[in-house]
């Protein structure tokens, strides 16, 4: 019989891989236990095989207390799982439902439950391995309550900025309407009356030729002043929008554009589809006006198409040109205030807007959808 020491040495010689494997396993377990992230190992039945100290602290339990428990005791798919039986696993098929391999699960796709029942958002990842002929899943999770609070604060701030922007747009339009009315009704009437009086003076037979020339020049200046006043008032608030509605205001906008640009301009719309309230009419007019300004400045287009059609309970607006097109980087420029203003007007009406280059026809294509019913959904940012 071999002495005990010789037998042990012989076993070590015969089975060195076994010793090395156990040492590696022990080192790996030590690393897991000392990790700052919560790490949980489960089997295919979602029974917890091991939980490190960080996981125990995260869920308000102990590693020994968590061992042998179902994963659903600590991690829920989402808050809807609370309405199910507590004994049911949170995921019907872990390979299908816990799709976290190789990436972080964002948007709070997991919900943690502490031992006292408190809920909190989690971010996690999943990996799988074979151990002793069975599948073992390792879940690494982190508490993202602080991040979620920051996200919610940013969302509230963003919503408040949107409301402020919408209020400022409304105030600005009201001011423009007021100034345009004052210019037209007060100053415009004053200039028109002055011209009538000047015409009466010119009819006197005793006026000299130099005086007649002077009066004629004054009349020309008055005509120029009245024309400029009407143009300024129209730019502030188009009278066609108040007198004829959106359809005729867009027709006037098209006519004025064609007076300055030799292009083909198709306006496709049905007057009945554009009987809208003042807020929507003004916003749509300003959007089209800004789009035409951008086309005139940058596009070098020869063909413009603007289509406005009702589709179910929404108004679909398409603005397209065959010009140079818009680059992706131009959409995010801080100086692109016109595009920003268009987006703010659309979002202020709970609509969606997409601006981009048209890959098929060339140029730029703007697609807008505005809900026409009162219960509008939240705006979509594309």
Buried (B, 14 or more C-beta within 10 A) or exposed (E): EEEEEEEEEEEEEEEEEEEEEEEEEEEEEEEBBEBEBBBBBBBEEBBBBBBBBBBBEBBBBEBEBBBEBBBBBBBBBEEEBEEEEEEEBBBEEBEEEBEBEEEEBEEBBBBBBBBEEEEBBBBBBBEEEEEEEEEBBBBBBBBBBEBBEEBEEEEEEEEEEBEEBBEEBBEEBEEBBEBBBEBBEEBBEEBEEBBEEBEEEBEEEEBEEEEEEEBEEBBEEBEEBBEEBBEBBBEBBBBBBBEBBBBBBBBBBBEBBEEEBEBEBEBEBEEEBBEBEEBBBBBBBBBBBBBBEBBBEBBEBEBBBBEBBBEEEBBBBBBBBBBBBBEEEBBEEEEBEBBBBBBBBBBBBBBBBEBBBBEEEBBBBBBBBBBBEEEBEEBEEE
